């Protein structure tokens, strides 16, 4: 089953996607829901990030091929992305002025469906509603130079998700591909994850109580490339669909001159 | 002016605090607002976290006395706390099972009042609505062992704020004291900050667009002590008021046995 969030004629709602049409639904997205209108063509709606989370988590270094010289951690290395990072399918993502290198990171994203605190690995998948595609966009030079990854992972729009949530896939054996301007630049199977979805949800639920709608970016594979303005990135999760976003130069660079130079970002473009 | 969020007779709203009474207000908290009812005694309401932010930021290592062996950064080292960390004045804060050391961190918290993107240091304070007290509760052993501070700073309730927002204080010269079970364990002046509120807001606004209601924990001074169940922490910001929270042992420890030992938190209490 595919659940999308969409805008049509100025109204935002949820709907169930079947083929090329979408049927509005009402009720509890994660519980009792029912059709609330006629199916309309998918092409007549604007798809939005399929859920508005309360908490966005992401796992660092979760595929062997992404480790580089790093050593695998014995646990999921989780970090928080602010809600400002949320972005929709097809949104143009701004590459922030002052950042020298922006990378894509194609990922599978787990969507929590039921409140869970301290669930075991064996039970954890019962609390996952479904999966979507995500791009854990990264300001790599900022990420490397800062103690924490607020700038590196937390810029506005740095977490697009979509195009919808698919409830029927196997998170332990799903192909994930990322295309940059149509060229496949990343391919992996979610079975390669160092910490599986079940292990990661269980681990996170020992630290916080996860709520319906919370999401977890499950990590990227390989070594992502740097983006340039005009690039288009597609994250394609088998059985889910394709999340597509373009990247643009910052239309609003610094409008003023710094008076305290050491507060200036490390590399401001000339 | 003091603005509080409160619950009374099952209804949540905002109010203006004067002396021992609070007058409900309606309209835009950060813009046009007006009284919407009669003043009632403060003692008749439950004070809540005075704002529900979209984004919670915090500054690491922002007082010389907190640096220890660390070197001051040339910029505010910001990190994100999830909305799950929000807690109210007087809430009992749970010390998570599996964490060996929980510390208080008494801090001044800036509340953004107007959307701001790329504001200069000189303009930044025009975008701050006011200030409240905060406790950037920290799971110190988790913080030290993890790459990122999701566990170290992001547990449920690890960011209580309150008791209200005071709009009329000078963030460059305000005394801040923290008391542990009545004993003063921290005292500093906000003028000691390595990065001032103005510098931090300006810097953050170069990375993200800050929205009304977003908050920034401005960092702690000195070397905080470890807490034990039953402890009471008071954060007292001159001209604002006192945020008071007690700490309790986790009433709901792990209900199941791990099947993957390396996923077990580093130190589970015996």
Contacts between the chains, C-beta under 8 A, distances in Angstrom:
chain1	res1	chain2	res2	distance
A	54	B	82	7.8
A	54	B	83	5.5
A	54	B	84	7.0
A	55	B	82	4.6
A	55	B	83	6.4
A	55	B	84	5.4
A	56	B	82	7.8
A	57	B	82	7.9
A	57	B	150	6.8
A	60	B	147	5.9
A	60	B	148	6.8
A	61	B	147	7.8
A	73	B	147	7.1
A	74	B	262	4.0
A	74	B	263	7.5
A	75	B	262	6.9
A	75	B	263	5.8
A	75	B	265	7.9
A	77	B	146	6.4
A	77	B	147	4.5
A	77	B	148	6.4
A	78	B	148	7.0
A	78	B	150	4.3
A	78	B	151	7.3
A	79	B	147	7.6
A	79	B	148	3.8
A	79	B	149	7.9
A	79	B	150	5.4
A	80	B	80	4.7
A	80	B	81	7.0
A	80	B	82	4.9
A	80	B	148	7.8
A	80	B	150	5.5
A	80	B	154	5.6
A	81	B	80	7.0
A	82	B	54	7.8
A	82	B	55	4.6
A	82	B	56	7.8
A	82	B	57	7.9
A	82	B	80	4.9
A	82	B	208	7.3
A	83	B	54	5.5
A	83	B	55	6.4
A	83	B	83	7.4
A	84	B	54	7.0
A	84	B	55	5.4
A	84	B	208	5.2
A	84	B	209	7.3
A	84	B	211	7.8
A	96	B	206	7.9
A	96	B	207	6.7
A	97	B	206	7.9
A	98	B	206	6.4
A	117	B	252	7.1
A	118	B	252	6.9
A	118	B	254	5.8
A	118	B	255	6.0
A	118	B	256	7.5
A	120	B	256	4.6
A	120	B	258	7.8
A	120	B	259	7.4
A	121	B	258	7.9
A	121	B	259	6.2
A	121	B	260	6.1
A	121	B	263	7.1
A	122	B	259	7.1
A	142	B	207	8.0
A	146	B	77	6.4
A	147	B	60	5.9
A	147	B	61	7.8
A	147	B	73	7.2
A	147	B	77	4.5
A	147	B	79	7.6
A	148	B	60	6.8
A	148	B	77	6.5
A	148	B	78	6.9
A	148	B	79	3.8
A	148	B	80	7.8
A	148	B	148	6.3
A	148	B	149	6.2
A	149	B	79	7.9
A	149	B	148	6.2
A	150	B	57	6.8
A	150	B	78	4.3
A	150	B	79	5.4
A	150	B	80	5.5
A	150	B	207	7.0
A	151	B	78	7.3
A	151	B	207	5.1
A	154	B	80	5.6
A	154	B	207	7.2
A	154	B	208	6.8
A	155	B	207	5.8
A	155	B	208	6.2
A	156	B	208	5.1
A	156	B	209	5.9
A	195	B	263	7.7
A	199	B	260	6.6
A	199	B	263	5.8
A	202	B	263	7.0
A	203	B	263	5.7
A	206	B	96	7.9
A	206	B	97	7.9
A	206	B	98	6.4
A	206	B	254	7.1
A	206	B	265	6.6
A	207	B	96	6.7
A	207	B	150	7.0
A	207	B	151	5.1
A	207	B	154	7.2
A	207	B	155	5.8
A	208	B	82	7.3
A	208	B	84	5.2
A	208	B	154	6.8
A	208	B	155	6.2
A	208	B	156	5.1
A	209	B	84	7.3
A	209	B	156	5.9
A	211	B	84	7.8
A	252	B	117	7.1
A	252	B	118	6.9
A	254	B	118	5.8
A	254	B	206	7.1
A	255	B	118	6.0
A	256	B	118	7.4
A	256	B	120	4.5
A	258	B	120	7.8
A	258	B	121	7.9
A	259	B	120	7.3
A	259	B	121	6.1
A	259	B	122	7.0
A	260	B	121	6.1
A	260	B	199	6.6
A	262	B	74	3.9
A	262	B	75	6.8
A	263	B	74	7.5
A	263	B	75	5.8
A	263	B	121	7.1
A	263	B	195	7.7
A	263	B	199	5.9
A	263	B	202	7.0
A	263	B	203	5.6
A	265	B	75	7.9
A	265	B	206	6.6
